[in-house]
């Protein structure tokens, strides 16, 4: 047996640990991790803006893929730090959990509280430079893989104050340095909305693109942006703001004629995509205010039940933003706010502000309440429809419109459900599957576009009812993932235009009514092959046009046999199993929600009622389309 002694215990320096396990600090080394580096440095400038010392931030992606973030804040202090015995600049850039955001004196409100941002970016950069303009001097220090190349030095005089950071992410860690302009721009746009009066300039020199964001209206402009393509119930967003103790609460609200809710919450400019106490307080306030108003003015009869949270949030677009001194985020990802006292603070301010608006705008108030009442009636109809679906969900497959072919495995974690386009492909899938753990639900035709339909209409659609019954988890606010019958749900459609449309319709349904299924990693897209290429007795399955061209060139045989698969039904059961269903050889894509706001906007544009935005989107990308089967 090998000896295990103290010598086997490896102690890494802080920045060595970051380079060895970057995913622990930035989530991964893919494009999202690359963007995380940029956002971490921008967050420091945003904290200066929230402190009231910065009103301009410039972000530049250079042609050589270096990134520069410059602001006109106070500049990082340059004097010697009493504990580290080196410059405060070097301390911040090389030491985890260092910074001015812990004690609450220099930064009363900030988003970056863990003190790992700049140091992590430095550690993961092949080259890193910081320049500080402070007290009339320009200071500079450069680093390589997080290690200082020289002390902080004065290189000249400077006007004004500010900090400029330039870094080149390490290609040995990230591979290709491929930034997505639109994704980064979305983050900068959000920051500009949340900090009215702050200008954020973004330039990509390689692709010659540039945007500048500046919003005097703040989150009111944010809500206008969310509702820009939707018919509004009232012309101006409702703006609510106030302060309780040291917590600043701000909300902007506007209803539209649609059925989906678009509410986004922020704490100290951090997008809390998993919500938290501030969102809970806001939703409670909205429900309470609308019920109190409806009762007071007899819009809701005495014998009628109160409006539910779902009723008052149908067609709602809202931003809730809180700024507080000691936010309690859950983990480094900061996706949920946990401060218990914030719930009551937000609820108090939002209830008072909403009641004031309703009293001062009786016509708009009546319109909003009537929409909520209509939603309540539709909810009751949907409840009855849902109960019928659940009753059928005892899963007698003969009663299911989609003719579910279930599997014998009883452990949901081991079960898979294939949602298959059409009866022909469904037949092949049923014959080719592994009956022990794979279930098949064929879908007839294209399902309902739920983006344009009320929930009651959605629940009346046969194919959607079949999906809901098969999964067993309900929809919307009643979603219960503990009852999920299959932990892997796989969309399997043809590789043609109709197949793409059906896949988009299904993704729209899951995003709007079963988002938890996606968020918990249960939804996948099957990747059937486009071609079968035969060379003598050898055969190859090809999944893209580029892959086909490369393989044909590699094989270099004029007598190759190529078969293009336009539909799953063209494959026999054995081929479908081998290429698309066998866990050992199949290719699947896991569906994730990287940016809920952006995803919602794209779905609304592609699947909503407004035609001009969709037409513009198609025209702008027409030249990128290849091999369309139309």
C-alpha positions as CSV (number, residue, x, y, z in Angstrom):
1,X,0.0,0.0,0.0
2,X,1.3,3.5,-0.9
3,X,2.2,5.7,2.1
4,X,0.1,8.8,2.6
5,X,2.0,11.4,4.6
6,X,2.1,15.1,5.3
7,X,4.3,15.5,2.3
8,X,1.4,14.5,0.1
9,X,-0.6,17.6,1.2
10,X,-0.1,20.4,-1.3
11,X,-0.6,24.0,-0.2
12,X,-1.2,26.3,-3.1
13,X,-0.9,30.1,-3.1
14,X,-4.1,32.0,-3.6
15,X,-3.6,32.9,-7.2
16,X,-2.2,29.4,-8.0
17,X,-5.4,27.9,-6.8
18,X,-7.4,30.3,-9.0
19,X,-5.4,29.2,-12.1
20,X,-5.7,25.5,-11.2
21,X,-9.5,25.6,-10.5
22,X,-10.8,28.7,-12.4
23,X,-14.3,27.3,-12.5
24,X,-14.7,27.7,-8.8
25,X,-14.3,31.5,-9.2
26,X,-15.8,32.3,-12.6
27,X,-18.1,29.3,-13.4
28,X,-16.0,27.9,-16.3
29,X,-13.5,28.6,-19.0
30,X,-16.0,29.0,-21.8
31,X,-17.3,32.2,-23.3
32,X,-19.4,32.9,-20.2
33,X,-16.2,32.6,-18.1
34,X,-14.5,35.0,-20.4
35,X,-17.3,37.5,-20.1
36,X,-17.2,37.0,-16.3
37,X,-13.7,38.5,-16.3
38,X,-14.9,41.6,-18.1
39,X,-17.9,42.0,-15.9
40,X,-15.9,41.6,-12.7
41,X,-13.7,44.6,-13.6
42,X,-16.8,46.7,-14.8
43,X,-18.5,45.8,-11.4
44,X,-15.7,47.7,-9.6
45,X,-16.4,50.8,-11.7
46,X,-20.1,50.4,-11.1
47,X,-19.4,50.3,-7.3
48,X,-17.7,53.7,-7.7
49,X,-20.7,55.0,-9.6
50,X,-23.1,53.8,-6.8
51,X,-20.9,55.5,-4.3
52,X,-21.4,58.7,-6.2
53,X,-17.8,59.2,-7.5
54,X,-18.0,58.0,-11.1
55,X,-20.3,58.9,-14.0
56,X,-18.3,57.5,-17.0
57,X,-17.1,54.0,-17.8
58,X,-15.4,53.0,-21.0
59,X,-15.0,49.4,-22.1
60,X,-12.8,48.5,-25.1
61,X,-12.1,45.1,-26.7
62,X,-8.9,45.7,-28.7
63,X,-8.0,44.0,-31.9
64,X,-5.5,41.7,-30.1
65,X,-8.4,40.7,-27.7
66,X,-7.0,42.7,-24.8
67,X,-9.8,44.4,-22.8
68,X,-9.6,47.8,-21.2
69,X,-12.0,49.1,-18.6
70,X,-11.5,52.8,-17.6
71,X,-13.5,55.0,-15.2
72,X,-13.4,58.4,-13.7
73,X,-13.8,57.3,-10.1
74,X,-11.6,58.1,-7.2
75,X,-8.8,55.8,-8.3
76,X,-7.5,52.9,-6.2
77,X,-5.3,54.1,-3.3
78,X,-1.6,53.8,-4.0
79,X,0.0,54.1,-0.5
80,X,1.5,51.2,1.3
81,X,-1.0,48.9,2.9
82,X,-0.4,48.4,6.6
83,X,-0.9,44.6,6.6
84,X,0.6,43.5,3.3
85,X,3.4,46.1,3.3
86,X,3.0,46.7,-0.5
87,X,0.9,49.2,-2.4
88,X,-2.9,49.1,-1.9
89,X,-3.2,48.7,-5.7
90,X,-1.0,45.6,-5.6
91,X,-2.9,44.3,-2.6
92,X,-6.2,44.6,-4.4
93,X,-4.9,43.0,-7.6
94,X,-3.0,40.1,-6.1
95,X,-4.8,39.2,-2.8
96,X,-8.2,37.4,-2.6
97,X,-10.7,38.9,-0.2
98,X,-9.1,42.3,-0.2
99,X,-10.8,45.6,-0.9
100,X,-12.6,48.5,0.5
101,X,-16.1,47.0,0.5
102,X,-16.1,45.0,3.8
103,X,-16.1,47.7,6.4
104,X,-18.9,49.9,4.9
105,X,-17.0,53.2,5.1
106,X,-15.6,53.7,1.6
107,X,-18.5,52.0,-0.1
108,X,-21.9,52.3,1.7
109,X,-23.5,50.4,-1.2
110,X,-21.7,48.0,-3.6
111,X,-22.2,44.8,-5.5
112,X,-18.7,43.3,-5.2
113,X,-18.5,42.1,-1.6
114,X,-16.3,39.0,-1.8
115,X,-13.1,40.9,-2.8
116,X,-12.0,38.3,-5.3
117,X,-12.9,40.0,-8.6
118,X,-9.9,41.9,-9.7
119,X,-7.4,39.4,-8.2
120,X,-9.1,36.5,-10.0
121,X,-9.0,38.4,-13.3
122,X,-5.4,39.1,-12.8
123,X,-4.6,35.5,-12.0
124,X,-6.3,34.3,-15.1
125,X,-4.7,36.8,-17.4
126,X,-1.5,36.2,-19.4
127,X,-0.8,40.0,-19.0
128,X,-2.5,42.6,-16.8
129,X,-1.9,46.3,-16.3
130,X,-3.5,48.8,-13.9
131,X,-3.2,52.5,-14.2
132,X,-4.4,54.9,-11.5
133,X,-4.9,58.6,-11.8
134,X,-4.9,60.0,-8.3
135,X,-3.8,63.3,-6.6
136,X,-2.3,64.6,-9.8
137,X,-0.1,61.6,-10.5
138,X,-0.4,58.6,-12.9
139,X,0.6,55.3,-11.3
140,X,1.2,52.0,-13.2
141,X,1.8,48.3,-12.4
142,X,2.0,45.3,-14.7
143,X,1.6,41.6,-14.0
144,X,2.0,38.3,-15.7
145,X,-0.3,35.4,-14.7
146,X,-1.0,37.4,-11.5
147,X,2.6,38.0,-10.6
148,X,3.8,41.7,-10.4
149,X,6.6,42.5,-12.9
150,X,7.6,45.6,-10.9
151,X,6.4,47.7,-8.0
152,X,3.7,50.4,-8.5
153,X,5.6,53.3,-10.0
154,X,4.7,56.9,-10.9
155,X,5.0,57.4,-14.7
156,X,3.9,61.0,-14.9
157,X,1.4,63.7,-14.1
158,X,-2.4,63.2,-14.6
159,X,-5.6,65.3,-14.6
160,X,-8.5,64.1,-12.6
161,X,-8.9,60.8,-10.9
162,X,-9.8,57.3,-12.1
163,X,-8.7,53.7,-12.7
164,X,-7.9,51.9,-16.0
165,X,-7.4,48.2,-16.1
166,X,-6.2,46.4,-19.2
167,X,-5.9,42.6,-19.3
168,X,-5.3,39.8,-21.8
169,X,-7.0,36.5,-20.7
170,X,-4.7,33.5,-20.8
171,X,-5.2,31.5,-23.9
172,X,-3.8,28.4,-22.1
173,X,-6.8,28.6,-19.8
174,X,-9.6,29.9,-22.1
175,X,-8.5,28.7,-25.5
176,X,-10.0,31.0,-28.2
177,X,-10.7,34.5,-26.9
178,X,-14.1,34.9,-28.5
179,X,-16.2,37.7,-26.9
180,X,-19.9,38.1,-27.8
181,X,-20.6,41.8,-28.3
182,X,-24.4,41.5,-27.8
183,X,-24.1,39.6,-24.5
184,X,-21.7,42.0,-23.0
185,X,-23.7,45.0,-24.3
186,X,-26.8,43.6,-22.6
187,X,-25.0,43.6,-19.2
188,X,-23.7,47.2,-19.8
189,X,-27.2,48.3,-20.8
190,X,-28.6,46.9,-17.5
191,X,-25.9,48.7,-15.5
192,X,-26.7,52.0,-17.2
193,X,-30.4,51.6,-16.5
194,X,-29.8,50.8,-12.9
195,X,-27.5,53.8,-12.4
196,X,-29.2,56.7,-14.1
197,X,-26.9,59.5,-15.2
198,X,-23.9,57.1,-15.7
199,X,-22.5,56.8,-19.2
200,X,-21.1,53.4,-20.3
201,X,-19.3,53.3,-23.6
202,X,-18.5,50.0,-25.2
203,X,-16.3,49.5,-28.3
204,X,-15.2,46.3,-30.1
205,X,-12.3,47.3,-32.3
206,X,-12.0,44.0,-34.1
207,X,-15.6,44.0,-35.4
208,X,-15.9,47.8,-35.6
209,X,-18.9,48.0,-33.3
210,X,-19.7,50.6,-30.7
211,X,-22.5,51.4,-28.3
212,X,-23.0,54.0,-25.6
213,X,-25.6,53.7,-22.9
214,X,-27.0,56.6,-20.8
215,X,-30.4,56.8,-19.3
216,X,-31.8,59.8,-17.4
217,X,-35.0,57.8,-16.7
218,X,-33.1,54.9,-14.9
219,X,-35.3,51.9,-14.3
220,X,-38.4,53.6,-15.8
221,X,-36.5,53.6,-19.1
222,X,-35.7,50.0,-18.4
223,X,-39.4,49.1,-18.2
224,X,-40.1,51.1,-21.3
225,X,-37.4,49.0,-23.1
226,X,-39.0,45.8,-21.9
227,X,-42.4,46.9,-23.1
228,X,-41.3,48.7,-26.3
229,X,-42.9,46.1,-28.6
230,X,-46.0,45.3,-26.5
231,X,-49.4,47.1,-26.4
232,X,-49.5,48.9,-23.0
233,X,-52.4,49.1,-20.6
234,X,-51.2,52.5,-19.3
235,X,-48.9,54.9,-21.2
236,X,-46.4,55.7,-18.4
237,X,-44.6,53.2,-16.1
238,X,-45.5,53.5,-12.4
239,X,-42.4,54.6,-10.5
240,X,-42.0,53.9,-6.8
241,X,-39.1,54.8,-4.6
242,X,-38.3,55.3,-1.0
243,X,-35.9,54.5,1.8
244,X,-36.3,52.5,5.0
245,X,-33.4,52.6,7.4
246,X,-30.4,52.5,5.1
247,X,-32.1,50.5,2.3
248,X,-33.0,52.3,-0.9
249,X,-36.0,50.7,-2.7
250,X,-37.0,51.5,-6.3
251,X,-39.5,49.9,-8.6
252,X,-40.9,50.6,-12.0
253,X,-44.1,48.8,-13.2
254,X,-46.1,48.7,-16.4
255,X,-48.8,46.4,-17.6
256,X,-49.2,45.2,-21.1
257,X,-51.9,43.2,-23.0
258,X,-49.9,40.0,-23.0
259,X,-50.1,37.0,-20.7
260,X,-46.5,36.5,-19.5
261,X,-44.7,38.2,-16.6
262,X,-41.4,40.0,-17.1
263,X,-40.1,40.9,-13.6
264,X,-36.4,41.3,-13.0
265,X,-34.8,42.0,-9.6
266,X,-31.5,43.6,-8.7
267,X,-29.6,44.1,-5.4
268,X,-26.8,46.7,-5.5
269,X,-26.9,46.4,-9.3
270,X,-26.4,42.6,-9.2
271,X,-29.0,40.7,-11.3
272,X,-30.6,38.4,-8.7
273,X,-32.0,36.0,-11.3
274,X,-33.1,33.6,-8.5
275,X,-35.0,36.4,-6.8
276,X,-34.9,36.7,-3.0
277,X,-36.4,38.6,-0.2
278,X,-36.7,41.9,-2.2
279,X,-38.7,40.1,-5.0
280,X,-40.9,38.4,-2.4
281,X,-41.7,41.7,-0.7
282,X,-42.5,43.4,-4.0
283,X,-44.9,40.6,-5.2
284,X,-46.7,40.6,-1.8
285,X,-47.1,44.4,-2.0
286,X,-48.5,44.3,-5.6
287,X,-51.1,41.6,-4.6
288,X,-52.1,43.4,-1.5
289,X,-52.4,46.9,-3.0
290,X,-54.5,45.7,-6.0
291,X,-56.8,43.6,-3.7
292,X,-57.3,46.5,-1.3
293,X,-58.1,48.9,-4.1
294,X,-60.5,46.5,-5.8
295,X,-62.3,45.9,-2.5
296,X,-62.5,49.5,-1.6
297,X,-64.1,50.5,-4.9
298,X,-66.3,47.4,-5.3
299,X,-64.5,46.2,-8.4
300,X,-64.2,42.9,-6.5
301,X,-67.4,41.7,-5.0
302,X,-67.7,40.7,-1.3
303,X,-68.5,37.0,-2.3
304,X,-65.5,36.8,-4.7
305,X,-62.2,35.5,-3.6
306,X,-59.1,37.7,-3.6
307,X,-56.9,38.1,-6.7
308,X,-54.0,35.7,-6.5
309,X,-50.3,36.6,-7.2
310,X,-50.6,35.0,-10.6
311,X,-53.6,37.1,-11.4
312,X,-51.9,40.4,-10.6
313,X,-48.7,39.5,-12.5
314,X,-50.2,38.5,-15.8
315,X,-48.9,40.9,-18.4
316,X,-46.7,42.7,-15.9
317,X,-43.3,44.1,-16.8
318,X,-41.4,45.3,-13.7
319,X,-38.0,46.1,-12.3
320,X,-37.3,46.0,-8.6
321,X,-34.0,47.4,-7.4
322,X,-32.7,47.6,-3.9
323,X,-29.5,49.2,-2.7
324,X,-28.3,48.3,0.8
325,X,-25.2,48.4,3.0
326,X,-24.8,44.7,3.9
327,X,-26.4,42.5,1.2
328,X,-26.4,38.8,1.9
329,X,-26.0,37.0,-1.4
330,X,-26.1,33.3,-1.7
331,X,-22.6,32.2,-2.9
332,X,-20.2,33.9,-5.2
333,X,-22.7,33.7,-8.1
334,X,-25.0,36.2,-6.1
335,X,-28.2,35.0,-7.8
336,X,-30.4,35.3,-4.7
337,X,-30.7,38.0,-2.0
338,X,-31.2,36.6,1.5
339,X,-31.6,39.6,3.9
340,X,-34.7,38.8,5.8
341,X,-35.5,42.4,6.8
342,X,-35.5,43.5,3.1
343,X,-38.8,41.8,2.5
344,X,-40.8,44.0,4.9
345,X,-38.9,47.1,3.8
346,X,-39.7,46.5,0.1
347,X,-43.3,45.5,0.9
348,X,-43.9,48.6,2.9
349,X,-42.6,51.1,0.3
350,X,-44.1,49.3,-2.7
351,X,-47.6,48.9,-1.1
352,X,-47.7,52.6,-0.2
353,X,-46.4,53.7,-3.6
354,X,-48.8,51.4,-5.5
355,X,-51.8,52.5,-3.5
356,X,-50.9,56.2,-4.1
357,X,-50.7,55.6,-7.8
358,X,-54.0,53.8,-8.0
359,X,-55.8,56.5,-6.0
360,X,-54.3,59.3,-8.2
361,X,-55.0,57.5,-11.5
362,X,-58.5,55.9,-11.2
363,X,-58.9,55.2,-14.9
364,X,-55.6,53.4,-15.2
365,X,-56.3,51.6,-11.9
366,X,-59.7,50.4,-13.2
367,X,-58.0,49.1,-16.4
368,X,-55.3,47.2,-14.4
369,X,-57.8,45.7,-12.0
370,X,-60.1,44.6,-14.9
371,X,-57.1,42.8,-16.5
372,X,-56.4,41.1,-13.2
373,X,-60.1,40.0,-12.9
374,X,-60.0,38.6,-16.4
375,X,-56.9,36.7,-15.5
376,X,-58.6,35.3,-12.4
377,X,-61.5,34.0,-14.5
378,X,-59.1,32.5,-17.0
379,X,-57.1,31.0,-14.1
380,X,-60.3,29.3,-12.8
381,X,-60.9,27.9,-16.2
382,X,-57.3,26.8,-16.4
383,X,-57.6,25.2,-13.0
384,X,-60.5,23.0,-14.2
385,X,-58.6,22.1,-17.3
386,X,-55.5,21.3,-15.3
387,X,-57.4,19.1,-12.9
388,X,-58.7,17.1,-15.9
389,X,-55.1,16.7,-17.2
390,X,-53.9,15.6,-13.7
391,X,-56.8,13.1,-13.5
392,X,-55.7,11.6,-16.8
393,X,-52.1,11.7,-15.6
394,X,-52.7,8.4,-13.7
395,X,-51.1,7.5,-17.1
396,X,-53.4,5.2,-18.8
397,X,-51.7,5.6,-22.1
398,X,-54.8,4.9,-24.0
399,X,-56.3,8.2,-22.8
400,X,-53.4,10.3,-23.7
401,X,-53.8,12.1,-27.0
402,X,-50.1,11.5,-27.9
403,X,-50.2,7.8,-27.3
404,X,-47.4,7.7,-24.7
405,X,-45.3,4.5,-24.9
406,X,-44.0,4.3,-21.3
407,X,-40.9,2.5,-20.0
408,X,-40.6,-0.1,-17.3
409,X,-38.0,1.6,-15.1
410,X,-39.6,3.1,-12.0
411,X,-36.8,5.4,-10.8
412,X,-37.5,8.8,-12.4
413,X,-33.7,9.7,-12.3
414,X,-33.1,6.8,-14.8
415,X,-36.0,7.5,-17.1
416,X,-36.0,9.4,-20.4
417,X,-38.9,10.8,-22.3
418,X,-38.5,11.5,-26.1
419,X,-40.9,14.1,-27.5
420,X,-41.0,13.0,-31.1
421,X,-42.2,14.9,-34.2
422,X,-44.9,12.9,-36.1
423,X,-46.3,9.4,-35.9
424,X,-43.8,8.0,-38.5
425,X,-40.7,9.0,-36.4
426,X,-42.6,8.0,-33.3
427,X,-43.1,4.5,-34.7
428,X,-39.4,4.1,-35.5
429,X,-38.5,5.5,-32.0
430,X,-40.8,3.1,-30.3
431,X,-39.3,0.1,-32.1
432,X,-35.7,1.3,-31.8
433,X,-35.7,2.5,-28.1
434,X,-34.5,0.7,-25.0
435,X,-37.9,-0.1,-23.5
436,X,-36.5,-0.4,-20.0
437,X,-35.7,3.3,-19.5
438,X,-36.9,5.2,-22.7
439,X,-40.4,6.4,-23.1
440,X,-41.8,7.9,-26.4
441,X,-44.5,10.5,-26.8
442,X,-45.2,11.2,-30.5
443,X,-46.7,14.7,-31.2
444,X,-49.1,15.3,-34.0
445,X,-48.3,18.4,-36.0
446,X,-47.2,21.7,-34.6
447,X,-48.2,22.5,-31.1
448,X,-49.9,25.7,-30.1
449,X,-47.7,28.9,-30.0
450,X,-48.2,29.7,-26.3
451,X,-46.7,33.2,-26.7
452,X,-49.9,34.3,-28.4
453,X,-52.4,32.2,-26.3
454,X,-54.0,32.6,-22.9
455,X,-53.1,29.9,-20.3
456,X,-56.6,28.4,-20.5
457,X,-56.2,28.0,-24.3
458,X,-52.8,26.5,-23.8
459,X,-54.3,23.9,-21.4
460,X,-57.0,23.1,-23.8
461,X,-54.5,22.0,-26.5
462,X,-54.4,18.2,-26.8
463,X,-50.6,17.9,-27.5
464,X,-49.7,20.2,-24.6
465,X,-52.0,18.4,-22.3
466,X,-50.3,15.2,-23.2
467,X,-46.9,16.6,-22.4
468,X,-48.1,18.0,-19.0
469,X,-49.8,14.7,-18.2
470,X,-46.7,12.7,-19.1
471,X,-44.3,14.8,-17.0
472,X,-46.7,15.1,-14.1
473,X,-45.3,18.3,-12.6
474,X,-48.0,20.9,-13.5
475,X,-47.2,24.3,-15.0
476,X,-46.4,27.9,-14.0
477,X,-46.5,28.8,-10.3
478,X,-47.8,25.3,-9.5
479,X,-44.8,23.6,-11.0
480,X,-43.6,20.7,-8.7
481,X,-40.4,19.1,-9.9
482,X,-40.5,16.5,-7.1
483,X,-43.2,14.8,-9.1
484,X,-41.2,14.7,-12.4
485,X,-41.6,11.3,-14.0
486,X,-38.6,11.6,-16.3
487,X,-35.4,13.4,-15.3
488,X,-34.2,13.6,-19.0
489,X,-36.7,15.1,-21.4
490,X,-35.5,15.1,-25.0
491,X,-37.0,17.0,-27.9
492,X,-36.4,15.0,-31.1
493,X,-37.5,16.7,-34.4
494,X,-36.6,16.5,-38.0
495,X,-33.6,18.4,-39.4
496,X,-35.7,20.6,-41.6
497,X,-37.7,23.9,-41.4
498,X,-40.8,22.3,-39.9
499,X,-38.7,20.4,-37.4
500,X,-37.0,23.6,-36.3
501,X,-40.4,25.3,-36.0
502,X,-41.8,22.5,-33.8
503,X,-38.6,22.6,-31.7
504,X,-39.0,26.4,-31.2
505,X,-42.7,26.0,-30.3
506,X,-41.8,23.4,-27.7
507,X,-38.9,25.5,-26.3
508,X,-41.3,28.5,-26.0
509,X,-43.8,26.3,-24.0
510,X,-41.1,25.0,-21.7
511,X,-39.6,28.5,-21.1
512,X,-42.9,30.2,-20.4
513,X,-44.6,27.4,-18.4
514,X,-41.9,25.0,-17.1
515,X,-38.8,27.1,-16.7
516,X,-37.8,25.1,-13.7
517,X,-37.4,22.0,-15.9
518,X,-34.8,23.9,-17.9
519,X,-33.1,25.5,-14.9
520,X,-32.6,22.2,-13.2
521,X,-31.0,20.6,-16.2
522,X,-33.8,18.2,-17.3
523,X,-34.4,19.4,-20.9
524,X,-32.3,18.3,-24.0
525,X,-32.4,18.5,-27.8
526,X,-31.6,15.4,-29.8
527,X,-29.1,15.8,-32.6
528,X,-30.0,13.4,-35.4
529,X,-27.5,13.1,-38.3
530,X,-27.9,15.1,-41.5
531,X,-26.0,12.5,-43.7
532,X,-25.0,9.0,-43.9
533,X,-21.8,8.6,-46.0
534,X,-20.7,5.1,-47.2
535,X,-17.4,4.1,-48.6
536,X,-17.5,0.5,-49.5
537,X,-18.6,-1.4,-46.3
538,X,-17.7,1.6,-44.1
539,X,-20.4,4.1,-43.1
540,X,-20.1,7.4,-41.3
541,X,-22.8,9.5,-39.6
542,X,-22.4,13.3,-40.2
543,X,-24.1,15.9,-38.1
544,X,-23.4,19.2,-39.9
545,X,-22.6,20.5,-43.4
546,X,-19.0,21.5,-42.4
547,X,-18.4,18.0,-41.0
548,X,-19.7,16.5,-44.3
549,X,-17.4,18.6,-46.4
550,X,-14.4,17.8,-44.2
551,X,-15.1,14.1,-44.3
552,X,-15.7,14.0,-48.0
553,X,-12.4,15.8,-48.6
554,X,-10.6,13.4,-46.2
555,X,-12.0,10.2,-47.8
556,X,-11.2,11.6,-51.2
557,X,-13.3,9.0,-53.1
558,X,-15.6,10.0,-56.0
559,X,-17.7,6.9,-55.5
560,X,-18.9,7.8,-52.0
561,X,-22.6,7.2,-51.3
562,X,-24.3,10.1,-49.6
563,X,-27.7,10.0,-48.1
564,X,-29.3,13.2,-46.8
565,X,-31.8,12.6,-43.9
566,X,-34.6,15.2,-44.0
567,X,-36.8,13.4,-41.5
568,X,-36.4,11.0,-38.6
569,X,-38.9,8.7,-40.3
570,X,-36.4,8.1,-43.1
571,X,-34.2,6.1,-40.7
572,X,-35.1,2.6,-39.7
573,X,-35.4,1.8,-35.9
574,X,-31.8,0.4,-35.8
575,X,-30.3,3.5,-37.4
576,X,-32.4,5.8,-35.1
577,X,-31.1,4.0,-32.1
578,X,-27.5,4.0,-33.2
579,X,-27.3,7.7,-34.2
580,X,-29.8,9.5,-31.9
581,X,-31.0,7.4,-29.0
582,X,-28.1,5.2,-27.8
583,X,-26.6,6.9,-24.7
584,X,-23.2,5.6,-25.7
585,X,-23.1,7.2,-29.1
586,X,-25.8,9.8,-29.4
587,X,-25.3,13.6,-29.4
588,X,-27.6,15.8,-27.3
589,X,-27.6,19.5,-26.4
590,X,-28.7,20.5,-22.9
591,X,-31.0,23.5,-22.9
592,X,-29.9,26.2,-20.4
593,X,-31.1,29.7,-19.6
594,X,-28.0,31.9,-19.7
595,X,-29.9,35.2,-19.7
596,X,-33.6,35.0,-18.9
597,X,-34.2,38.6,-20.0
598,X,-32.5,38.2,-23.4
599,X,-34.2,34.8,-23.9
600,X,-37.6,36.3,-23.2
601,X,-37.0,39.1,-25.6
602,X,-36.0,36.8,-28.4
603,X,-38.9,34.5,-27.8
604,X,-41.3,37.4,-27.8
605,X,-39.8,38.7,-31.1
606,X,-39.8,35.4,-32.8
607,X,-43.2,34.1,-31.5
608,X,-45.1,37.1,-30.5
609,X,-47.8,39.2,-32.3
610,X,-45.6,42.0,-33.5
611,X,-44.5,41.3,-37.1
612,X,-42.0,44.2,-37.9
613,X,-39.4,43.2,-35.3
614,X,-39.5,39.6,-36.6
615,X,-39.2,40.7,-40.2
616,X,-36.2,42.9,-39.4
617,X,-34.6,40.0,-37.5
618,X,-35.0,37.6,-40.5
619,X,-33.8,40.2,-43.0
620,X,-30.7,41.0,-41.0
621,X,-29.7,37.4,-40.9
622,X,-30.9,36.2,-44.3
623,X,-27.4,35.9,-45.7
624,X,-26.3,33.6,-42.8
625,X,-28.9,31.0,-43.7
626,X,-27.7,27.9,-45.5
627,X,-29.3,24.8,-46.9
628,X,-32.8,25.9,-46.1
629,X,-35.4,23.3,-47.0
630,X,-38.2,25.5,-48.2
